[in-house]
Amino acid sequence: MFYKDKLDSSKDGKFTSIEAKITEEEFPAEPEADSKYAWIITLGSFFLLMVAVGTTNSYGVYLQEYQSVFPETPKSTLTWIGSLQFGGMCFFGVFAGVLVERFDSRWVILSGCVFSGAALLIASACTSPAPLIVTQGILFGASGSCILIPSISMPSQWTEKYRALATGLAVAGGSIGGLWMSFASRAMITDLGYQWSLRISGLLIIGVGLMFSPLMRKRMEIPKRDKIIDFASLTNIKFVILFFASMFAAGGYFAPYYYMPPYVGTVLRESDSWGANISSILNAGSIVGRIVIGFTADYIGPLNALLLSSVISTIAILVIWLPFKSLSTLIVSAVIFGFCSGSLVSLIPVITANLFGIKRLSSNIGLLFISYTIGSFICSPVAGSLLDKYGHGTNYTWTIIYAGLFFGVASILLLILRFSVDRHLLKTI
């Protein structure tokens, strides 16, 4: 029951003080934003994303091993395992968002860690590609969404002043995980075999989940709605523009990561080690970029920062990589693209929170991650077809143009979104 004792109103009509007797059970107090606990949430998100996203980012090591273990299986078939890992995380993200809103986020994250780890443990017993596609691909991707969505959205829920920085730090965990887990997986596969590498990785995910999921509580309880999945946000024109901007950016995002390393050997005639170096440069640039751009976005605005990053990413592809066929310019392109493109993942949750509120942040991010799924599945087959059909496997011109145009379209859509929010160019948004 509410007992109203006093009500004061300021001149502008806003209430300045309300005294009421409310029991904690009836209406629990909402923790303050930007508290010390917000950084504990950020730390937990960092480690959870490190093992979940790091596992998907290091799949290339397993792909190389599977090609030698299953020589009669086409590479395109084995590639589906990695695609389904990331695509599953994004596609099932809309369901994970609903689970986070309806249930205790700590149990959702722990369940995701347990089932993701179990998927890898089961995969370690598989002796053919088909069950690996189901376990290491689909099952891991679906359960991993219960780690990805809450971990990527909760820093924005707990912060306001440093929202972009906190999210950037959390998301950087995925890139750092991709770096060290690639080296660790390679070493384990060489010394122990891919089966034990999968088992150890699975147990690691479960262990990290047991350690950090108890910390990942929601800042606020969200009223339950009748609809299991609410697509109401898709009726908001600004949300739709952001959805398609994310889709096109995701479509262009993966091409440099997939095709810059082989480009080094095929076109530039450099050693295979330089291909690995380019991959490391992209990931290292992404780590630094997510943190630095996140810090900058808190001052110039996340939408402004993402728009600027998207434009510079387009330049890195079309102006630096495309016309100049040298190792030095490729390194410059990789540094710039890696630094700027990482903001695609780190700033989208912040923009979503700022424009559409934090009450439905998890479900809205789940919807937006469907656009990542579409973009990622468009990227690989189309870019590969362009390389095979028009480049005969050695000319990357149309593949590079394709990636650059996708980022260019994303930049145009972000510009439209920016001015639909506010027409003042220098305003922080």
N, C-alpha and C positions, 0 to 999 in steps of 0.2 A: 504494500500500500504506500502511496505517496502522500506526504503531509507538507503542504506548501506553507512556509512561514513568512517569507518575504520575497518580493519581486521588485527589482529596480530596473528601470529602462533608461537608456541614454537618449540623447536628443535625436540620434539617427534611427531610433526605433529598435536597436539591438539590446538584448538583455545583458546586463553587466554583472548581476549576481543573483543566484538562486540558492536558497537554503532548503534542503529537504532531507528527511530521514529515509534512507533507502538501505535495505539490508543488502549485503554483498551477494547473497544467494539470489535475490530478486533481480538485481541489476549490477553485475560485477563491473568494477572500475576498469577503464581502458588504460593500459600502461602508456606512459608518455613516449612520444617519438624522440629519436636521437638520444636515448638513454644509453648507459654503458652496456645494457643487455643487447642493444642493437648490434654492437660489434661482436658479441658472442654469436649472434645469429649469422653475421657475416662470416665469421671463422668456421662455423659449422657448415654453411653453404659451400665455402671454399673447399673443404675436404670431401664433402659429399659429391660435388661436381668433379673434383679431381679424379676420383675413382670411377665414377659413372661415365662422364664424358671422356675421360682419359682412356678408358677401355675402348670406346668406339674410335677415338683418334689414333690408337695404336694398332688398329686392325690390319694395316698394311703389312705388318710383320707376320701376322698369321697368314695373310694372303700369299705372301712369298713362300711360306712353308707348305701351305696346302697345294700350291702349284707343283711342288716336287713330290708330295705324298700322293696326290690324285692327278697324275700327269694326263690322263685321258679326259678329265673334266675341263670344259672350256673355261677360260679365265673370266668371261662374262658371268658365268654361273656362280663361280666362287666370289665374285665381286658383290653379288646380291646379299651375301651374309653381312658385309659391312654396311651396305645401303639400307638393309632392313633394320639394323641396329639403330642408326640415326633416324631413319624414317619412322620406325616404330615409336621411338621416344617422342617425336614430334606429333605423329598422327594420334596416338593414344593420350597425348597431353590434354586434350579437351576432357577426357574422362577423368584423368588424374586431377585436373582442376576442380571438377565437381566433387571428387572424394575429399579433397583438402577443405572445401567449403562446408561439407556436410559432416565430416568426422574430424577427430583429433589428428592434426597434421603430423604429430610425432609417430603415431601408429601407421599412417599412410607411408611416411618415409621409411620407417623400419621394415614394413612389408615389402616395399620396393627393393630395398637392399637385400632382404632375405631371398626373395624370388629371383632377383637378378643374379645373385651369387649361386643359387640353386641351378639356374639355367646354364651357367658356365660349368658347374660340377657335372651336370647331366651331359653337357656337350663333350666333356673329357672322355666319356665312354663311347662316343660315336665313332664309327669307323668308315663312314661314307659321307659325301657332301649333303645329301638330302636331309638327314636328321640334324646336321650342323646348321643348315638354313633355318630349320624349325626352332632349335634350341638357342644356339649362339646368335641367331638373327632375330627371329620373331619374338620368342619368349623373353630374351634379354631386352629387346627394344621396348616391348609392351610394359614390362615391369620397371624398366629404367625410367619410364615417364613419371612414375610416382616418386622418383628421386629428383628428376630434372625440374619439373614444374614448381613444386614448393621451394626447392633450393634456389631457383633463379628469381622467384617472385618475393620471397619473404624479406630480403634486405630492403626492398622498396617499401614494404609494409611497415617496417620498424624505423625507417629514417625519413627525414624531410630535407634538412639542410644539406646533408652530404649523401643524398640518395643515389646519385649517379656514381660517385666514388665507391660507395659500399657495394653496389651491384657490380661495378667493374672489378673490384678486388675479388668478389665471390666467383665471377665468371672466369677470371684469370686462372682459377684452379683447374678448369678443364684443359686449358692449353698447357699448363705446367704438367698436369697428369699425362697428357699426350706425349710430352717430351720424355719424361723419365720412365714411363711405362713402356714406351717403344724400346728403349735400351734394355730395360729389365726383362721384357718379354723375349727379346732377341737372345739375351744371355740364358734365360731359363729354357727356351726351346733348344738351343745349342747343347746345353749340358744335361737337361732332363727330358726333353721331348715336349711337343705341344700339349700333350694331355696334362702333364704336371703344371705347365704354365697356366692352363685354363683353371686347374684346381686351385692353385695358389691365388690367382686373380679373383676367383669366386669367393674364397675364404677372406681375402682382403676386403672385398666390398661388404661382406656380412659383418666383419669386425669393425669397419669404419661406421657402419650403420648402427651397431650396438653402442658405439662410443658417442656418436654425435646426434643421433635422432632424438634422444631424450631432451636435448636442449632446444629443439626446433619447434617451439610452441607458437601458435598464432597470437598476434597482438590483440585481435578482436574477434568475437564470435559473430558470425554472419547469419541473419535470419534465413531459415530454410524456405525454399520455394517449391511449388508443386511440380514444376518441370524439372526433370532430371538434368537435361542439358538445355540451357537457355541461349537461343541464338538471337536474342533481342539486340545485342550489340551490332549485329550485321545490318540492322536498319538505320544505324547511325552512319551518315555519309563519310564523316571523318575517320571512323573505324574502318570502313570499307577501303578508303584510300590507303590507310596504313597497312591493311591486309595485303593489298596488291603490291604496294611498295616493298613490303617484306618478301613477298613471293619472288619478285623480279631480282631483288638484291641477293636472295638465297640462290637463285638460278645462276647468277654470275659469280657468287662467292666461291663455289667449289671448283670451278674450272682451273684457276691458277694453282690450287693445291693439288689437283689431279694431274695437270699437264705441264706445269713448269719443270718438275723433276725429269720426266722423260725427254722434254724439249732440250735439256742440256746435252744429253747424249746423241739424240737423233739429229738435231739441227746444228748445235754448236760443236759437236764432236769432242766433248769433254768427257772425263772419266765418270764412272757411275758414282764415285764418292761425291762428286760435285752435285749430282742429283739429290743425294741425301743432305748435303749442305744447304741447298736451296730450300728443301723442306723444313730444315731446322731454322733457317732464317725467317721463313714465313711464320712459323709457330712462335719463335722468340719475339718477332715484331708484334704479333697479336697479343702476347702477354703484356708487353710494355704499353701498347696502344690502349688496351682495355682499361688499364689503370690511369694512364696520363689523360686520355680523352674523358674518362669518367670524372677525374678531378676537374678538368677544364669545363665539362658540361654543367657542373654545379654553379658555374659563374656565367657562362654564356647561354645556358639553356640546353637541355638534351636534344630537342628537335633541331635546333640550330647546329649543334655539334654533329648529329647524325647526317644532316644534309651536307655539311661541309666535308665530312668523311667520305660520303658516297661520291661526291663530285671528284675528290682527289683520287679515290679508288679507280674511277673511270679514266682519269688522266694517266694513272700508273699503268693501266692496261693498254689503252689506245694510243697514247702519246709516247710512252717510254718502251713498253714491251714490244708492241706491234712493229714499228718501223726499224728499230735498231737490233741487229742480230749479233750481239756480242755478250760475253759473260758479264762484263762490268755493268752494262745497262740492265741486264736481267737481274743482277743482284740489287741494283738501285730500285728497280720495279718491285722486287720481292720485299724489300725493306719497307717501302712506302705502302704497298698494298697490304702487307701483313699488319702494319701499324694501324692503318685506317679501317680496314675491313672488320677487325675484331669488334668494333663498336656496334655492328649489326646485331650481335647477340647481347651485348651488355647494356645498350641504351634503349632497346625496344621495351623491356619491362618498365623502365623509368618513364618513358614517354606515355606508356599505357596508364601508369599510375597517375601521372600529372593531368592527362586529358580526360580520363574516364573514371578516376577515383580508385581507391584501394579496396573498397567493399567487395568487388567482384574481380579483383586483380588476377587471381589464380585461373579462373575460368576464362577470362579475356585473353590471358597469355596462352592458355591451352588452345583457344580458337586461332590466335595468330600463328601458333606453331604449326597448325595445319598448312599455312601458307609456306612454311619452311619445307614441309614434306613435299608439297607440289613442286616447289622450286628445285629441290634436290633431285627429285625423280625426273624432272625435265632436263636438268643440267647434263648428267652423265650420258644418257643415250643420245641426245641431240648433238652434244659436243663431240662424242665419239663417232657418230655417223658423219658429221662434217669432216672430221679428220680422215676417215676411211674413204668417203666418197669423193671429196674434192681435194683432199690433201694427200691421198694415196699413202697414208700412214706416216708421212714425213713432212708435209707442209701444214703448218699450224695456223696459217693466216686466218681462215674462216672461223676456226675455233676461238682464236683470240678476239676477233671482231664480235663474235657471238657473246662472249663473256662481257666485253666492254659495253655492248649495246644494252645488255640486261641491266648493268649498273647504271647506264645512262637513263634508261626508262625509270628505274627506281629513283634516281635523282630528281627527275621531272615531277614524279608523283609526290615526293617529299616536299618539293618546292610548292606544289599546289596545296598540300596539307598545311605547310607553314603559313601561307598567306590566307588560308581559310580560317586559321585560328586567330591571326592578327596581321594586319597589313603593314604595321610599323617594322621596318627591316631590322633595326637595331635593338628591338625589344627582346628581353630574355624569355625564351619559350623552350 
